[in-house]
Every structure is written in structure tokens, then in C-alpha cells.
Amino acid sequence: MKKPSSAALRKRRHQLLRALPPIEQIVRGSLIETYKRCGRPSCHCVDGPGHGPKRYLSTIARTGERPRLGYVPNGTYPQVAEFLANYRKLQEMLNEICAINAELLRRRESLD
């Protein structure tokens, strides 16, 4: 398999930079979805999965701190899910940019 040229690596890095998600639309964490039973014997939740879904965002504010849970209303769920996806996408893109830069350095070429 042929290795990409340095020009191709720089072009790919430039494409990644242009495609980065908006920084203000990123959140790190994970969504937790729960269903709860109310305890009333005549309620439909007795035989079903329960009331819900209720969603919570688990985030770590700072390194070393315990995770925090915040309730996510159903109306904001799509936006929160998108922001979480943007974070994962950003991580993947940064990893690829770092790999490109490391390869250029390995080749003893300019990073510009």
C-alpha cells in the first residue's frame, strides 16, 4: 500500500480543519436514559418498561471531580445529543490531525 505524499497529508489536514464542528456546540459527557415505575398498582408501568424515558447528562466538570448528573428535558434532548456527537467528532478529527502532524515530523518536513 502506497503512503500518501506530504502534500496529500497537508491537504487532508486542511480539510479536517475546515470541517471541525463549531466549538460552542460541544459538550463532553454521556446520556443516561431511565424508565421509572411510580408504584401505583393500577398504573400501566406495572407491566411495561415504566414512565419515561427520562434522560440525564453525566458530565465531569474538572479532572478528578465526581461526575455530575443533570436532567435533560425531552425538548432539549436532540440538541444535547448533537453536542455530544460533535464532541466525539472533534476528538476523532483531532486524533487524525495529530497523526498527520506526527507523520510530517517523522519525515522531517515542515508542518506548514
HUTA-V521175 format. One record per helix or strand. SS is the DSSP state (2 for helix, 1 for strand). FROM is the first residue (numbers start at 1). TO is the last residue. Records with the same first field share a line. If there is no record, write none. Layout:
SS: FROM-TO ; FROM-TO
This chain:
2: 6-19 ; 23-25 ; 44-46 ; 74-106
1: 30-36 ; 51-59 ; 68-72
